[in-house]
Amino acid sequence: MWSVTTQCALETSYWTGFNHFVIWGSIVFYFVFIFAFYSPLFNYSYMGTATTLMATSTFWLTLLLTVVLLLFPVVLCKLYLHETVPTLTDKVYSLICGSFS
């Protein structure tokens, strides 16, 4: 969920209020769902697991490393395509910026 949401945020060109609502809302909804699902409300056999797990630094480090490792190939592919197959916008930008240097 984290890597897909981060990839959607990286793909977004124009940030509107709706974009912020959807991106941040999905992250908030994820936490609300996890805490509600593992609460005594549902009498699930793994009650309290979410709060115990999210209190450790290992969880957060693993989450961060997982997101970085999953997005690394996506970012490299975007950079490669940007350099080898520029879009019309990239060509115009390089012409404009190249003339001022």
C-alpha positions as CSV (number, residue, x, y, z in Angstrom):
1,M,0.0,0.0,0.0
2,W,2.8,2.4,0.9
3,S,4.8,1.9,-2.3
4,V,1.8,2.2,-4.6
5,T,0.6,5.3,-2.8
6,T,4.1,6.8,-3.1
7,Q,4.3,5.9,-6.7
8,C,1.0,7.6,-7.4
9,A,2.3,10.7,-5.6
10,L,5.5,10.6,-7.8
11,E,3.4,10.3,-10.9
12,T,1.2,13.2,-10.1
13,S,2.1,16.3,-12.0
14,Y,-0.4,18.8,-10.8
15,W,-1.4,18.8,-7.1
16,T,-4.9,19.9,-6.4
17,G,-6.9,19.6,-3.2
18,F,-8.5,16.5,-4.5
19,N,-5.1,14.9,-5.1
20,H,-4.0,15.7,-1.6
21,F,-7.2,14.3,-0.2
22,V,-6.9,11.0,-2.0
23,I,-3.2,10.5,-1.4
24,W,-3.1,11.5,2.3
25,G,-6.6,10.0,2.8
26,S,-5.5,6.6,1.7
27,I,-2.6,6.6,4.1
28,V,-4.8,7.8,7.0
29,F,-7.5,5.2,6.1
30,Y,-4.8,2.5,6.1
31,F,-3.8,3.3,9.7
32,V,-7.4,3.7,10.8
33,F,-8.3,0.4,9.3
34,I,-5.3,-1.4,10.8
35,F,-5.9,0.0,14.3
36,A,-9.6,-0.7,14.1
37,F,-9.1,-4.2,12.8
38,Y,-6.6,-5.2,15.5
39,S,-8.6,-3.5,18.3
40,P,-10.8,-5.3,20.8
41,L,-13.8,-4.1,18.8
42,F,-13.6,-7.1,16.4
43,N,-12.3,-9.6,19.0
44,Y,-9.6,-10.7,16.6
45,S,-7.1,-13.3,17.8
46,Y,-4.2,-10.9,17.2
47,M,-5.5,-7.9,19.2
48,G,-2.8,-5.3,19.9
49,T,-0.5,-6.5,17.3
50,A,-0.6,-3.2,15.3
51,T,0.2,-1.0,18.2
52,T,3.0,-3.3,19.4
53,L,4.5,-3.6,15.9
54,M,4.3,0.1,15.1
55,A,6.1,1.0,18.3
56,T,9.3,-0.6,17.1
57,S,11.9,1.1,15.0
58,T,12.5,-2.1,13.0
59,F,9.0,-1.9,11.5
60,W,9.5,1.7,10.4
61,L,13.0,1.0,9.0
62,T,11.7,-2.0,7.1
63,L,8.8,0.0,5.8
64,L,11.1,2.7,4.5
65,L,13.6,0.4,3.0
66,T,10.8,-1.6,1.3
67,V,9.3,1.5,-0.3
68,V,12.7,2.7,-1.4
69,L,13.7,-0.6,-2.9
70,L,10.3,-1.0,-4.7
71,L,10.4,2.5,-6.1
72,F,14.0,2.4,-7.2
73,P,13.4,0.5,-10.5
74,V,10.5,2.7,-11.3
75,V,12.5,5.9,-10.8
76,L,15.4,4.5,-12.8
77,C,13.1,3.5,-15.6
78,K,11.6,7.0,-15.7
79,L,15.1,8.6,-15.7
80,Y,16.2,6.3,-18.5
81,L,13.2,7.0,-20.6
82,H,13.5,10.7,-20.0
83,E,17.1,10.7,-21.3
84,T,16.7,8.3,-24.2
85,V,13.2,9.0,-25.5
86,P,12.4,12.6,-24.5
87,T,8.8,13.8,-24.9
88,L,7.9,16.8,-27.0
89,T,7.7,18.9,-23.8
90,D,11.2,17.8,-22.9
91,K,12.5,18.7,-26.3
92,V,11.0,22.2,-26.1
93,Y,12.3,22.7,-22.6
94,S,15.8,21.7,-23.6
95,L,15.6,24.1,-26.6
96,I,14.5,27.0,-24.4
97,C,16.9,26.3,-21.6
98,G,19.8,25.5,-23.9
99,S,19.5,28.9,-25.6
100,F,20.0,30.8,-22.3
101,S,23.2,29.0,-21.3
